[in-house]
Amino acid sequence: MEKVFVAQRVATKLFSSESAVDAAMVETAELMADLLKARKDLGLSAVVGDNAARKLSEAMAALSQARSAMVEAHNELNDVKLRIGVRTKMVGFEDKPPETNGLRDVRGLRDAS
């Protein structure tokens, strides 16, 4: 099997994993917001659900560490890609800002043509 196809398969899984961690962070943050709002809506003391909020904060911190680890893994895999001689750009599901992927913003050129 050609290296470029293997690299693309790995890149697809990497992008999917990064998105999953981001989605988990969003869901957890929304859960925290709902938890705090529910306590207020029900007129409960701040001590009610405090342990749950603390555990949720710990989960959010763990997800943040996981996200940082995924970013580091992404960078490491980019180095591996270059070391094995794969020079093609592995495009993910999301557009990256031009300053992070080395591409210029060509929207203006498309509009002019």
N, C-alpha and C positions, 0 to 999 in steps of 0.2 A: 504494500500500500504506500502511496506517495506521502512524503512527510507533510506536505501542505494540507492534505485532507485530514490526517491525524491531528495536526495542529489546529485545524478549524473545528474538529470535533471537541477537542479539549477547550478551545476558546468559547465555544457555544455553552458548554457546561459551566465554565467559569463565569460567564455573563449571567447565566441563569442563577447560579449560586449567589452572586453579588446582589441580584435583584431580590432574591428570597430573603436575604439578611436585611436589606433595606425595607422590604415589606413588613417583616417581623418588627423592626424598629418602629415603623409608623403605627402598626396595630397596637403595640405595647404603649406607645405614647398616648394614643387615643383612649386606650383602656384606663390609663392613669387619669386623664382628664375627665372621663366619665365617672370614675370612682370618686374623685374629689367633688364633682358636680352633684352626684347622687347623694353624698353625705350632706352637702349644703341644702339640696332640695328637700331632704327629709328632716332637716333641722337637727342632725345628730352632732354629738360632741366630736371634737377633733381626735379624741382617743379611739373612737369607733373606727375600726378598719385600719388603724395605724400600722399594725404589724403587716397587714396585706400590702399597704402602700410601700412600706419599707422593702418587702420582698420584691415587689414590682420594680422598685428603684434598682435593686440589685440585678434583676433580670435585664433592665435597660442598660446598666453598666456592662454586663456580660455581652449583650448584643453589640454595644459600642466597641468592645474589645474584638469581637468576632469580625465586625466590619473592618476595623483597622488591619486585622490579620488577613482578610480577603484582599485588601488593597496591596499589602506587602506581597502576598502570594501572586497577585496579578503582575506586579513589577518583576518578581523573580521569574515568572513564566515568560515574560517578555524577553528577559535576558536569555533564557533557555532557547526560545524560538530563534533568536539571532545566532546563538552558538551552534545550533544544528543546521543553520543555513537557510532558514525560512525567512524570506525577506518581504513577503506579501503582507499587506495590512489586514489584520483580522478585525473586521467591523462587527461591533456588537449590536444590540437591539436599540440602543439609544445613541443619538448624536452627541458627540462630545464637543465641548467648546473648542474652537480653532486653536487656542493657545495651548491646549493639552494634547492635541493629536497632530500638531505640525501642519495642519491644513489651513489655508486662508479662507476667509469668509467670502464666498462667491455669489451670495444672493444678489448683490447689486449688479454683477455681470449678467446673471440670468435675466434680471428685469430689463436690462438694456438691450438684450438680444432679441 
